[in-house]
Amino acid sequence: MTDYTTITLGKIGDTPFTLDDLIFQLKTNLEQSIVDDAVHSVILRKVADDLSLSVSDEELQKAADDFRRETGLISASETMEWIEEYSLTVDDFEKKLENDLLKSKVETALATEEKVNKLFAENILDFEKANISKIMVNDAGLAEEIMTQLNEDEEDFITLATKYSVDSDKGGYVSRSDLPDEVDVLVFGDDAPELIGPVKAEGGYYIVKILEPKKADPSDELTRAACIKTIFDDYMAEKGQEMGVKLDFISED
């Protein structure tokens, strides 16, 4: 077994900071986000290599220029100061940009138009969205009173929502998973009326005004991005299983 306590990474005061200290945190961090990201990076490079994808010097330079522009780093000296501030090297900085470019290229290669459309068609209900305004109250009588005001007195929905709703979320574009089952089946049902409610569901009594009916469009930017991410994530997961992941510092034989 490797003795990581003998490998010193630095000092905190007079106390050595060892590789064992770092590995302990990686092993006991239940989210394992840093380790997962590192493994993901290795798998990504393998996938890019299998697909004969690479990043040219010109693409890397453009990515660096774009990064500097987005972060307001005008001069080369300011960029170097930023790199040093985050304890990076120029190689680290370029590798991060290269990884981002490779990820984009792999996503483009994997998520063909055919695959995106197929995934969308098979999961169309998950991509349906509706633009709504929403009121939620805890009392059934109050819910009925609000509904009466909306139907008979034509009170403004937003005004009533601001006055009575106990939920700070007043609506917007929602998908099925954003609403309780009892509500989403009505909002996303065929020929849904403009005004729905009161509906008793988890949390209270819901009144919903549909501002824009349900829609699901594979050309929608957010929908397309979600499809591409799913295709990419699924492929990377399969590739990781195929390659096998064994981390000696986490589990030693």
C-alpha angles and dihedrals in degrees: 000000000000114000103224091177089077094058109086118201096180143304136279102203103313093331117102116237104215136193086247090062091053095044091049090058092047091050096047097042099104093202091055087199097151094047092045091051091050092049090046090054092054092048090048092055091049091051091047090051092049089052092046091241122152140160120246124218089248092054091048091050092049091049090051091049091048091049092050091049093048093049096041096245099149103172134042090243091056089051091051091049089052092049092050092045089062093043092246132139125223087254090054090050093049093045090054091051091046092051091051091050092047091051091053091048093048091049090052092048094048101039101064119176089254093053094045092051092045093051091047093050092048093049102030094135090059090057098049114116134181131192108231145164115220140199122189123185134170098226124073093208093053090048091054091047092052091048090052091051090051094048102037107022095033091225116182110268095216092050091053092044091053091047102043114014114110090197116083089208104088096179138264127160109347136177127211093268091057093065134058113262093250090056102038093054088061099039092049097036122114113276092005112189120242092246122043130184168284090267120176111222141139108313098022142294118336131208115185132189115198109219095174122016123240117291137179118187124169089206092059107114097230093043092050091048090052091051092049091049092050093049091047095045093048092050093047091050091051091047091050091053091047093050095041122225119232119169111191095195091057099043119016123192 
